[in-house]
């Protein structure tokens, strides 16, 4: 059994739901060495989150963002945490709804996602800046013959 861990920096994304599967796969080349195992991906922020969802139709990402903005509006009169801008408290709430981590099976040197699944960065701030992820891999490596 082997363990690998890397911290990845994502580029700055605007508010919305962004497909980042490729960034994660390219950021941890050790993934290709693992025959079977697990990946744990953790975001080091409280105003962005991670999710797995539809990776083909960009309308899904649009609709998720639209629904979140209606479900958790800015400037709610009961918010007390307002010093960092109108988008900050809603960002914290949205991040809690999705969560800060994902666990994904690894098979054959890659993520074992469903046909239409991808890894999303859910950026809940208008300008959240670069986001950092910690990716931990655990599993059995391919054995050289």
C-alpha positions in Angstrom: 0.0 0.0 0.0 1.2 3.5 -0.8 0.1 7.0 0.2 0.6 10.2 -1.8 -0.4 13.7 -0.9 -0.1 16.9 -2.8 -1.4 20.4 -2.4 -2.7 21.9 -5.6 -3.5 25.5 -6.5 -6.4 26.1 -8.8 -6.5 29.3 -10.9 -9.0 32.0 -9.9 -12.5 31.2 -11.1 -15.5 33.6 -11.1 -18.5 32.9 -9.0 -20.2 29.7 -10.2 -19.8 26.0 -10.6 -16.6 24.9 -12.5 -15.5 21.5 -13.8 -12.0 20.9 -12.4 -11.5 17.1 -13.0 -8.7 17.8 -15.4 -6.8 20.1 -13.0 -6.9 17.5 -10.3 -5.9 14.6 -12.6 -3.0 16.6 -14.0 -1.9 18.0 -10.6 -1.3 14.6 -9.1 0.6 12.4 -11.6 0.9 9.6 -9.0 -2.7 8.8 -9.7 -1.6 6.9 -12.8 0.5 4.6 -10.6 -2.5 3.3 -8.5 -4.2 0.1 -9.6 -7.0 0.3 -7.0 -7.5 2.7 -4.1 -9.1 5.9 -2.9 -8.6 9.6 -3.5 -9.6 12.2 -0.9 -9.8 15.8 -2.1 -10.1 18.6 0.5 -10.5 22.3 -0.2 -8.7 24.6 2.2 -11.3 27.4 2.2 -14.6 28.2 3.9 -16.3 30.1 1.0 -15.9 27.5 -1.8 -16.8 23.8 -1.9 -16.4 20.6 -3.9 -19.0 18.5 -5.5 -19.5 15.7 -8.1 -22.2 16.1 -10.7 -23.0 16.2 -14.4 -19.9 16.9 -16.6 -21.4 17.2 -20.1 -24.1 19.9 -20.2 -22.9 23.3 -19.0 -26.5 24.2 -18.4 -26.4 22.0 -15.3 -23.7 24.2 -13.8 -25.6 27.3 -14.6 -28.8 25.9 -13.1 -27.1 24.8 -9.9 -25.6 28.3 -9.4 -29.0 30.0 -10.1 -30.8 27.7 -7.6 -28.2 28.3 -4.9 -28.5 32.1 -5.3 -32.2 31.9 -4.8 -31.9 29.4 -1.9 -29.2 31.4 -0.1 -29.6 35.1 -1.1 -27.3 38.0 -0.4 -28.2 40.7 2.1 -30.6 38.7 4.2 -31.5 41.0 7.1 -30.6 38.4 9.7 -26.9 38.1 8.6 -24.5 39.4 11.2 -21.3 38.4 9.4 -21.3 41.2 6.8 -17.8 42.9 7.1 -16.4 41.0 4.1 -19.1 41.9 1.6 -22.6 40.8 0.7 -21.4 37.6 -1.0 -19.4 36.3 2.0 -22.0 35.0 4.4 -24.0 33.3 1.7 -20.7 31.7 0.5 -20.1 30.2 3.9 -23.6 28.7 4.0 -23.4 27.3 0.4 -20.0 25.8 1.2 -21.5 24.0 4.2 -24.3 22.6 2.0 -21.9 21.0 -0.4 -19.0 20.3 1.9 -15.2 20.6 1.9 -14.2 17.1 0.8 -14.8 14.3 -1.6 -13.8 10.6 -1.6 -13.5 9.1 -5.0 -12.5 5.5 -5.9 -9.4 4.9 -8.0 -9.3 2.1 -10.5 -6.8 1.5 -13.3 -4.7 4.6 -12.6 -7.6 7.1 -12.7 -10.7 8.3 -10.9 -13.6 5.8 -11.1 -16.3 8.3 -11.9 -19.5 7.6 -13.7 -19.8 8.3 -17.4 -21.4 11.7 -16.8 -19.6 12.7 -13.6 -17.0 15.3 -13.0 -15.4 17.1 -10.0 -16.7 20.6 -9.5 -15.2 23.6 -7.7 -18.2 25.6 -6.4 -16.9 29.1 -6.1 -19.4 31.0 -3.9 -17.6 34.4 -3.8 -17.7 37.0 -6.6 -13.9 37.0 -6.6 -12.6 34.2 -4.4 -9.1 34.1 -5.9 -6.9 31.1 -6.3 -8.2 28.0 -4.3 -6.0 25.3 -2.8 -6.8 21.6 -2.6 -5.1 18.8 -0.7 -5.3 15.6 -2.6 -4.5 12.4 -0.8 -4.2 9.1 -2.6 -4.1 5.7 -0.9 -4.0 2.3 -2.6 -2.2 -0.5 -4.3 0.3 0.4 -7.0 0.8 -1.6 -10.2 3.4 -4.3 -9.7 6.1 -4.4 -12.3 6.4 -7.8 -14.0 
